[in-house]
Amino acid sequence: RDDMMTQPQPLKVEAATPPLFEREVELGRSVEDREIVVRVLGCSGDITLIMGAIHGNEPTSAIVAERLLEHLRSHPEQLEGRSVAILTVANPDGLARRLRTNKRLVDLNRNFPAAWRRQGRPFSPFYSGPRQLS
C-alpha cells in the first residue's frame, strides 16, 4: 500500500510559552489621592523602567506604555531573562488636568535628583521645584 511507503514525518513540538510573572506595586498616592502604580513583568534581577505620562499634557505616552504592557502580557516569551517595570502614569494629577506639571506645579521631569538644579520659577511650566524630589 502507498500509505505504508511514505516516510515518517518529524514530530513538531512547539516550545511552551513561559508563564508570565507579573506583580503590581502601589508606589503611593498623588496629591489629589490618585493611585501611582507600577507593574513589574518578569523575574530577572535587572529591571528596565518605562514611565508614561510624566507630563500630563502628553497623554500619548501613557497610551504607549499601556500598549507595551498589553503586548508583553500577550508575548511573555519576549521577557525571557529580563524584567520590565511599567509605570503607565507617573503624573496622574497632571494627566487629569492636562497640565505639564503636577498638582504642586512642579515639572517632574526636572525634579529627579540626578543633575538636579533650580530651573524656572514657581508657576512656570518648567519649574524644577524648590529641591530635588520635592
C-alpha positions in Angstrom: 0.0 0.0 0.0 1.1 3.5 -0.7 0.5 4.9 2.8 3.0 2.3 4.2 5.7 3.6 1.8 5.7 7.2 3.0 8.5 8.3 5.2 7.7 9.2 8.8 7.4 12.9 9.4 9.3 14.5 12.3 7.1 15.3 15.2 6.6 19.0 15.6 6.9 20.2 19.2 6.3 23.8 19.9 8.1 25.4 22.8 5.8 26.0 25.7 5.1 29.7 26.4 6.7 30.6 29.7 4.3 31.6 32.4 4.0 35.4 32.9 5.2 36.6 36.3 3.5 39.9 37.0 3.2 42.0 40.1 1.6 45.3 40.9 3.2 47.7 43.3 1.4 50.8 44.6 4.2 53.4 44.9 2.0 55.9 46.6 -0.8 58.3 46.0 -0.8 61.7 44.3 -1.6 65.0 46.0 -5.2 64.5 44.7 -5.2 60.9 46.1 -4.8 59.1 42.8 -3.0 55.8 42.7 0.5 55.7 41.4 1.1 52.0 40.4 4.0 50.3 38.7 3.5 46.8 37.1 6.6 44.6 37.0 6.7 41.8 34.5 9.4 39.1 34.5 11.6 37.9 37.4 15.2 38.6 36.5 17.5 40.8 38.6 17.9 43.6 36.1 14.8 45.7 35.5 14.1 48.2 32.7 11.9 51.1 33.9 9.4 52.6 31.4 7.5 55.7 32.5 4.5 57.2 30.8 2.7 60.4 31.3 5.3 62.2 33.3 4.0 65.3 31.7 0.2 65.4 32.0 -0.1 67.4 28.7 1.5 64.5 26.8 -1.2 61.8 27.3 0.1 59.7 24.3 3.0 58.4 26.4 0.5 56.8 28.8 -1.2 55.1 25.9 2.1 53.8 24.5 3.1 52.5 28.0 -0.3 50.8 28.3 0.1 49.2 24.9 3.5 47.9 25.8 2.1 46.4 28.9 -0.6 44.6 26.9 1.9 43.5 24.3 4.2 41.9 26.9 1.3 40.2 28.6 0.4 38.7 25.2 4.1 37.7 24.4 5.7 36.7 27.7 8.5 34.9 25.8 9.9 38.4 25.0 10.6 38.8 28.7 13.0 35.8 28.8 15.9 36.7 31.0 14.7 40.2 31.8 12.2 42.2 33.8 10.3 45.4 32.8 8.6 47.8 35.2 6.0 49.9 33.6 4.6 53.0 35.2 1.9 53.9 32.8 1.0 57.2 34.5 3.7 58.9 36.5 1.8 62.1 36.9 -1.9 61.3 37.4 -2.9 64.7 38.7 -1.2 66.5 35.7 -2.8 64.0 33.3 -6.3 64.6 34.8 -5.8 68.3 34.4 -3.8 68.1 31.1 -1.0 70.1 32.7 2.7 69.5 32.1 3.3 69.9 35.8 1.9 68.0 38.9 -0.6 69.5 41.3 2.1 71.5 43.0 3.1 73.0 39.6 6.5 71.1 39.6 7.8 69.7 36.3 8.5 66.2 37.4 11.0 65.6 34.6 13.2 68.3 36.1 12.7 67.2 39.7 14.8 64.0 39.7 17.9 64.0 41.9 20.3 63.2 39.0 21.9 66.5 38.0 19.1 68.5 39.7 19.4 72.3 39.6 17.0 75.0 40.2 15.2 75.8 36.9 12.3 78.1 36.1 10.2 80.0 38.6 7.2 78.9 40.5 4.1 78.8 38.2 6.3 78.4 35.1 5.8 75.2 33.1 9.5 74.2 33.6 9.8 74.8 37.3 12.2 72.1 38.8 10.8 72.5 42.3 12.4 74.0 45.4 14.6 71.0 45.8 15.2 67.5 44.2 12.4 65.0 44.8 10.1 67.8 46.2 
